[in-house]
Amino acid sequence: MTDFKSEIKALGQTVMVLQGGGALGAYQVGVYRALHEAGIEPDWVIGTSIGAINASLIAGNTPGDRMDRLDEFWRRVEHGHFLPALARNFAAVAGGIPAFFRPHVPAFFSPHAPLGTEDAGYYSVDPLRATLGELVDIGQLNGGPTRITLGAANVRTSEMRYFDSRDIPLDLRHVLASGALPPAFPAVRIDGELYWDGGIVSNTPVEAVFDDFPRRDSFVFAVHIWNPHGGEPATIWEVMNRHKDIQYSSRAASHIKRQRQLHRLRHIVAELAARVPEDQKHDNLFAELAGYGCLTRMHVVRLLAPALDFEDHAKDIDFSPDGIRQRREAGYRHTMETLEKAPWRAPVDPTEGFILHEACGGEMIETSAAAR
């Protein structure tokens, strides 16, 4: 078997970026399993919403326990084993999912009643807090080998906040805040501020790694569980499905375009600075301008989960055993196929600091030069 571990390690720190998307997060588990079996463990994992939950199960456990904890979480949230799709989804909306959330009855019957800022949601996530309390080791979350960053939206300012284990101690509040999607789930208060699901601001938190300082050579697996590409919808059902895909695939394309431009400019500045005569490099202005240059390089593998045949606009609440199984298997299969193609081995322009490798369903997609 190819030694992907050593090959990828040579390219820099390994980062996983995980979108939010409810039940679609099972795809991320398959992606992680493929990397885990290939000996690739992330140095840093970044997530929002269900991506934050999966990230906490990875960073909050030792590498040897991670798959067991991920498997156990997704086994517990399976729902509607013997029900048809419509009945299953209605049951989740009406009755909740026992290990995840339960109805907050006053919110359904008295929508104008003052529930309190930390209880204003249709559901309580106390079951999720209990589940994660059993499956996430807070000591590992903060002191283990994997850095974790969780995105949440500040309710008061509407700004994205990234809670980072490198900077502050994290606990389950930060995970719950990242997944507090309104109006379903109530906001979570941290250090006096209320936070909602980071996905309402940026569901693909790639900027956390792109804007990190100091910059480092990185190999980034960005796992997209919503489909940024799709056909023209012809029915209301298809409109609702495509609307969600566009809404939650977020601004990833614009982030990537901007970062490709910035990294190329940083490389160009560094190359120009190297050509300045030595006797002129002691000037303070030179030092200031040269500081904008950087020769770090990021290989970004953007894994796009294709739409599965059985999915519709309610796919993010489809926690059926069969739906979870199919998404996990797809994530595993597509990641293994992408690893075997090893797109990072292709020669690159030395002035490029950001190299995008885009794959959908295990097939590589040609990236446009216009995005540079």
Secondary structure, DSSP 8 states (H G I E B T S, - for coil): ---HHHHHHTTSEEEEEE---GGGGHHHHHHHHHHHHTT---SEEEE-THHHHHHHHHHTS-TTTHHHHHHHHHHHT---TTS-HHHHHHHHHHH-BTTTBEE-HHHHH-TTS---TTT-SSEE-HHHHHHHHHH--HHHHHHSSSEEEEEEEETTT--EEEEETTTS---HHHHHHHT--TTTS--EEETTEEEEEGGGT-SS-THHHHT-SS---EEEEEEE-S-S------SHHHHHHHHHHHHHHTTHHHHHHHHHHHHHHHHHHHHHHHTS-GGGTTSHHHHHHHTT-----EEEEEEE----TT--TTGGG---HHHHHHHHHHHHHHHHHHHHH-GGGS---TT-SEEEEEEETTEEE---GGG-
